[in-house]
Amino acid sequence: MQSRHIRNRVVSSISRTHVEQVLVPTLSPGDVIILDNHGSHKVAAIRKAIRAAGAAHLLILCPQALT
């Protein structure tokens, strides 16, 4: 159980770094971002960084949308 927790934190950290350093610099005001329901996408800092970049819409798919 502890290794799963550590793995989730690492994945979240990598996702956050990717969003902040790769995605956010390419965003323009009015862009629409659609995220799947992956746990790392639920991190508040990721959503905040995308919104701060001026994305007009941040949509997160519900789990049923992935089937």
N, CA and C of each residue as an Amber inpcrd file, in Angstrom:
protein
   201
   0.8210000  -1.1900000   0.0000000   0.0000000   0.0000000   0.0000000
   0.8650000   1.2530000   0.0000000   1.9340000   1.2580000   0.7580000
   2.7900000   2.4300000   0.8210000   3.4660000   2.6930000  -0.5240000
   3.8870000   1.6380000  -1.2320000   4.5290000   1.8490000  -2.5290000
   3.5500000   2.4540000  -3.5290000   2.2750000   2.0960000  -3.4360000
   1.2630000   2.6680000  -4.3240000   1.1160000   4.1690000  -4.0550000
   1.1230000   4.5380000  -2.7870000   1.0120000   5.9430000  -2.4070000
   2.2010000   6.7360000  -2.9530000   3.3840000   6.2000000  -2.8120000
   4.5910000   6.8620000  -3.3070000   4.5310000   6.9860000  -4.8280000
   4.1280000   5.9300000  -5.5050000   4.0180000   5.9390000  -6.9670000
   3.0140000   7.0060000  -7.4140000   1.8840000   7.1120000  -6.7350000
   0.8840000   8.1130000  -7.0940000   1.4250000   9.5300000  -6.9190000
   2.1840000   9.7420000  -5.8670000   2.7760000  11.0700000  -5.6440000
   3.8030000  11.3990000  -6.7200000   4.5730000  10.4080000  -7.1370000
   5.5700000  10.6290000  -8.1870000   4.8850000  10.9470000  -9.5120000
   3.8650000  10.1840000  -9.8570000   3.1300000  10.4280000 -11.0980000
   2.5010000  11.8170000 -11.0680000   1.9210000  12.2010000  -9.9470000
   1.3270000  13.5310000  -9.8260000   2.3750000  14.6240000  -9.9910000
   3.5380000  14.4060000  -9.4200000   4.6210000  15.3780000  -9.5270000
   5.1050000  15.5050000 -10.9730000   5.2400000  14.3900000 -11.6600000
   5.6600000  14.4070000 -13.0640000   4.6000000  15.1010000 -13.9180000
   3.3370000  14.7960000 -13.6790000   2.2570000  15.4220000 -14.4390000
   2.2380000  16.9260000 -14.2140000   2.4010000  17.3350000 -12.9830000
   2.4050000  18.7670000 -12.6700000   3.5640000  19.4620000 -13.3740000
   4.7340000  18.8610000 -13.3360000   5.9020000  19.4350000 -14.0070000
   5.6560000  19.5480000 -15.5030000   5.0890000  18.5130000 -16.0930000
   4.7900000  18.5360000 -17.5330000   3.8140000  19.6630000 -17.8660000
   2.7640000  19.7770000 -17.0920000   1.7650000  20.8200000 -17.3430000
   2.4090000  22.1990000 -17.2290000   3.1660000  22.4180000 -16.1740000
   3.7450000  23.7440000 -15.9280000   4.8340000  24.1130000 -16.9300000
   5.6470000  23.1350000 -17.3600000   6.7980000  23.4480000 -18.2030000
   6.5720000  23.2070000 -19.6910000   5.6020000  22.3520000 -20.0350000
   5.3890000  22.0210000 -21.4430000   4.0400000  22.5510000 -21.9510000
   2.9690000  22.2360000 -21.2460000   1.6380000  22.6150000 -21.7250000
   1.3530000  24.1080000 -21.5360000   1.5120000  24.6110000 -20.3270000
   1.1310000  25.9900000 -20.0110000   1.8020000  27.0120000 -20.9480000
   3.0900000  26.8840000 -21.2570000   3.6980000  27.8890000 -22.1460000
   3.0830000  27.9230000 -23.5530000   2.4040000  26.8740000 -23.9500000
   1.8230000  26.8310000 -25.2890000   0.3700000  27.2960000 -25.3220000
  -0.2250000  27.5360000 -24.1560000  -1.6350000  27.9040000 -24.1060000
  -1.8470000  29.3710000 -24.4710000  -2.9840000  29.5910000 -25.0990000
  -3.4120000  30.9500000 -25.4430000  -4.7580000  31.1930000 -24.7840000
  -5.0710000  32.4610000 -24.5100000  -6.3910000  32.7450000 -23.9540000
  -7.4890000  32.1860000 -24.8620000  -8.4550000  31.5350000 -24.2360000
  -9.5640000  30.9510000 -24.9910000  -9.3780000  29.4900000 -25.3410000
  -8.2040000  28.9150000 -25.1060000  -7.9940000  27.4940000 -25.3920000
  -8.9030000  26.6270000 -24.5370000  -9.2350000  25.4720000 -25.0580000
 -10.0460000  24.4960000 -24.3340000  -9.1510000  23.3060000 -24.0220000
  -9.0780000  22.9300000 -22.7650000  -8.2690000  21.7960000 -22.3170000
  -9.2090000  20.7140000 -21.8110000  -9.0200000  19.4980000 -22.3150000
  -9.8250000  18.3570000 -21.8780000  -8.8850000  17.3400000 -21.2460000
  -9.1420000  17.0100000 -19.9930000  -8.3390000  16.0300000 -19.2620000
  -9.1580000  14.7670000 -19.0410000  -8.4780000  13.6350000 -19.0580000
  -9.1850000  12.4110000 -18.6990000  -9.2920000  12.3460000 -17.1790000
  -9.7980000  11.2770000 -16.6750000 -10.0960000  11.1710000 -15.2470000
  -8.9330000  10.5780000 -14.4420000  -7.7220000  10.6940000 -14.9500000
  -6.5570000  10.1670000 -14.2410000  -6.3690000  10.9200000 -12.9300000
  -5.9930000  10.2220000 -11.9100000  -5.8410000  10.8150000 -10.5870000
  -4.9070000  12.0120000 -10.5460000  -3.8500000  11.9830000 -11.3420000
  -2.9020000  13.1040000 -11.3260000  -3.5180000  14.3730000 -11.8840000
  -4.5530000  14.2550000 -12.6940000  -5.2150000  15.4350000 -13.2510000
  -6.1340000  16.1070000 -12.2350000  -6.3550000  15.4570000 -11.1090000
  -7.2240000  16.0160000 -10.0780000  -6.4630000  16.9050000  -9.0960000
  -5.1600000  17.0150000  -9.2940000  -4.3250000  17.8320000  -8.4190000
  -4.6710000  19.3030000  -8.6550000  -4.9970000  20.0040000  -7.5950000
  -5.4320000  21.4040000  -7.6940000  -4.3950000  22.2840000  -8.3840000
  -3.1200000  22.0460000  -8.1500000  -2.0730000  22.8830000  -8.7470000
  -2.0670000  22.7710000 -10.2700000  -2.4100000  21.6030000 -10.7930000
  -2.4600000  21.4220000 -12.2470000  -3.6010000  22.2520000 -12.8260000
  -4.7510000  22.1560000 -12.2210000  -5.8990000  22.9410000 -12.7000000
  -5.6240000  24.4370000 -12.5840000  -5.0270000  24.8340000 -11.4840000
  -4.7380000  26.2420000 -11.2450000  -3.7640000  26.7850000 -12.2900000
  -2.7400000  26.0170000 -12.6260000  -1.7480000  26.4530000 -13.6180000
  -2.3910000  26.6270000 -14.9960000  -3.2790000  25.7170000 -15.3520000
  -3.9570000  25.8040000 -16.6470000  -4.8700000  27.0230000 -16.6800000
  -5.6270000  27.2250000 -15.6310000  -6.5310000  28.3850000 -15.5800000
  -5.7480000  29.6990000 -15.5730000  -4.6280000  29.7310000 -14.8670000
  -3.8090000  30.9400000 -14.8030000  -3.2320000  31.3050000 -16.1710000
  -3.0620000  30.3030000 -17.0290000  -2.5370000  30.5490000 -18.3700000
  -3.5960000  31.1330000 -19.2940000  -4.8270000  31.1910000 -18.8300000
  -5.8820000  31.8210000 -19.6000000  -6.7730000  30.8740000 -20.3700000
  -6.6580000  29.5860000 -20.1160000  -7.5340000  28.6400000 -20.8070000
  -8.9860000  28.9810000 -20.4900000  -9.8070000  29.0640000 -21.5240000
 -11.1970000  29.4630000 -21.3360000 -12.0150000  28.3620000 -20.6860000
 -11.6950000  27.1340000 -21.0250000 -12.4600000  26.0050000 -20.4940000
 -11.5050000  24.8930000 -20.0920000 -11.7410000  24.3330000 -18.9350000
 -11.0040000  23.1700000 -18.4580000 -12.0410000  22.1010000 -18.1870000
 -12.0880000  21.0990000 -19.0440000 -13.0750000  20.0360000 -18.9400000
 -12.4040000  18.7530000 -18.4830000 -13.0250000  18.0760000 -17.5460000
 -12.5020000  16.7980000 -17.0650000 -13.5610000  15.7450000 -17.3520000
 -13.1740000  14.7400000 -18.1020000 -14.1000000  13.6860000 -18.4740000
 -14.5240000  12.8820000 -17.2640000 -15.7600000  12.4690000 -17.2370000
 -16.2310000  11.5960000 -16.1730000 -15.7670000  10.1690000 -16.4850000
 -15.6720000   9.3060000 -15.4850000 -15.1640000   7.9440000 -15.7210000
 -15.9610000   7.1960000 -16.7990000 -17.2360000   7.4350000 -16.9110000
 -18.0630000   6.7280000 -17.8870000 -17.6760000   7.1090000 -19.3090000
 -17.0810000   8.2670000 -19.5020000 -16.7120000   8.7220000 -20.8370000
 -15.5430000   7.9210000 -21.4050000 -14.8510000   7.1860000 -20.5620000
 -13.6620000   6.4510000 -21.0090000 -13.9840000   5.0380000 -21.4510000
 -15.2030000   4.5980000 -21.2850000 -15.5320000   3.2240000 -21.6790000
 -16.0380000   3.1570000 -23.0660000
